[in-house]
Amino acid sequence: MGKTTMVRYKTHPGHAARNAELIAQVFAALARDRPAGIRYLVLRAEDGLSFTHVATLEDGLPVHPLTSLPEFQAFVADIRTRCEVPPEQTGAEVLGRYPA
């Protein structure tokens, strides 16, 4: 199934919209390039400021399909400036997924 990573953070109120725009650009790049070996999900909490990213990568990929995207690099370039609570990365175990 691969390795799953979860990242959570909270943006400053004035930066949430820009953060969402940058995320949309990452998903547009994923749709355009269609890299293999990745499952990626981003959630925005009801508060409008808290975000959770969940990425699962297949084992043995020669290049990280997400972090190698210029759009993702632009997203992370100033993430700490946009955040009230900085990103916290943890590993996670997938207990179920639909569709598989």
N, C-alpha and C positions, 0 to 999 in steps of 0.2 A: 504494500500500500504506500510505502514511502514515508518521508518525514513531514510532520505537520508542525507548523509554527503559528502562534497567535500573538498579535501585537495589539495592545490597547493604549489609548491616550485620550486626552481631552483638550480641545482647542480653546483659545481665547474666543470670546463671543464675536469679536470683529474679524476673526480669521476662519470661521467655520465654513462660510460660503466658498472662499478661495480653496480651502482644503478639499471640499466636495468637487470643485471644478478640476483640480489636479487629479483626483481619483478618477473622474470621468475620462480624462485624457489617457490615463493608464489603461482603462478598460477599452477605450477606442483603439489603442495600440495593440492590445491583446486580440481584439476582434480582427484587426487588420493583419497581424502577423501570424495568428493562430499557432503559437508555440505548443509543442507537444510536451507532455510530462508534468503539467501543472494544473491544479485546481485552485481557484482563488476566489475569495468572497470578502466583501467589505460591508460591514453593517454600521449604520448610524443610529444611535440611541434616540429615544424620545426627547431627550433634553436638547437635541440638535447639535450638541457640542462634543459628545463622546463617540469615538469610532473604534471599531474592532476589525482587524484584518486577519483572515485565516488563509494560509497557503499550505497546500500539500504538494510536495515534489516527489516524483518517482525517483527511486534510487538509481545512481549511476549516470545522471545527466552530465554531459561534458561542460555545459554552460548553464548558468542559472537563468531560466527563461523570463523571470520577472526583473531581477536586478540589472540585467543587461540591457533592458529597454531604456532609451533616452528619456522617455516620458516618466518612468519610475525614478530615474536619477534626478529629474527635475522636481518630482514630488518630494523626495527625501532631502533635497539640498538645503531647505530652510525649515524643515519640520519642527525643529526645537523652537524657532521663533514664533511659529503659529500655535504652540502648545502651552496651555496652562499647567497641565499634568503631562510630563514627558512620556514618550513611548516606552512601554515595558514589554519586552519580548519573552515569551515562555514557549516551551514545547507543549504539545498537546497530543492526546491519544484519540483517534477517531473511533468511536464506538458504533457508529452507523452512518450511512450516507444513502440518500435517495435523490436521483437515480444513482446506481452504483458506479 
